[in-house]
Amino acid sequence: MALTNRNQPLDERVTALRAELDKVIDERANQIAKECPGVPLGVIRNSITRGMGCQCAAYLEMRDKDEAQRGAA
């Protein structure tokens, strides 16, 4: 992930970070959609973020699962 400019106002950094997190989540949803034909992309995306509270938590969980899978391989 790209770092935001610390000289930007906090609200602008948060907005930029959320956009970047949304991009990562959307990419994952698109990967999953290829394996689940017929399931609407919005449903897949919601299943990724459900119960997380925010994109940050969803990203961190995805990262942890990815790292655990790499460690198990």
N, C-alpha and C positions, 0 to 999 in steps of 0.2 A: 504494500500500500504506500502511496505517496504521502509524504508529510505535508501538513498544511503550513502556511507561512505564519509564524508566531506574531508577526507584526499586524496581521489582519485582526479586525474585531472578532471577538469570540463567537458571535452569532454567525459570521461569515465562515469561520473555520468549522463550526458545527454543521452548517448547511453543506459545505464541501465534503466533509467526512461522511455525512448521511448519504450523499449522492454516490460516493465511492462504495460505501457498504451496500447500497441498493444494487449497484452494478454487479458486485460479487454475488449477491443473493440471486439476482436475475440470471446470471451465468449458471449457477448451480441448478436453478429451477429449469433452465433450458436443457441442461444435461440430463436431468431426471425425466423430463418430458419425452426425450428420445426413447427412454426405456418404458414409458407408460403411455402408449398411444391412446388418444381419446380422453385423457384426463386434462381438463382445462388448466392452462398455465397458472392462472390465478389461484386455483385450488392447490397446486403444487407449491407455489410460493407461500401461500398461507400456511401450508403444513410445515414448511421450513421455519417460519417465524412464530408459529403458534406457541403461546405460553412463554415466549422469551421476553416480552415487554418492550423490546426495541431491537433495531437492526444490529446494534453493537453486541448484544447478548447472543443473537442468532449467529453472527459472524464468529464470535469466540467459540461457541459450541461446535460449529462446522470445523473450525481450525483444530480444535481438540480431538474431534472424531477422526479427522484426516491424519493427524499426527499419530494417534493410537493405531490406526490401520497400517500406517507405514512402519510403525514399530513392531507390529505383529507379523509383518511379512518377512 
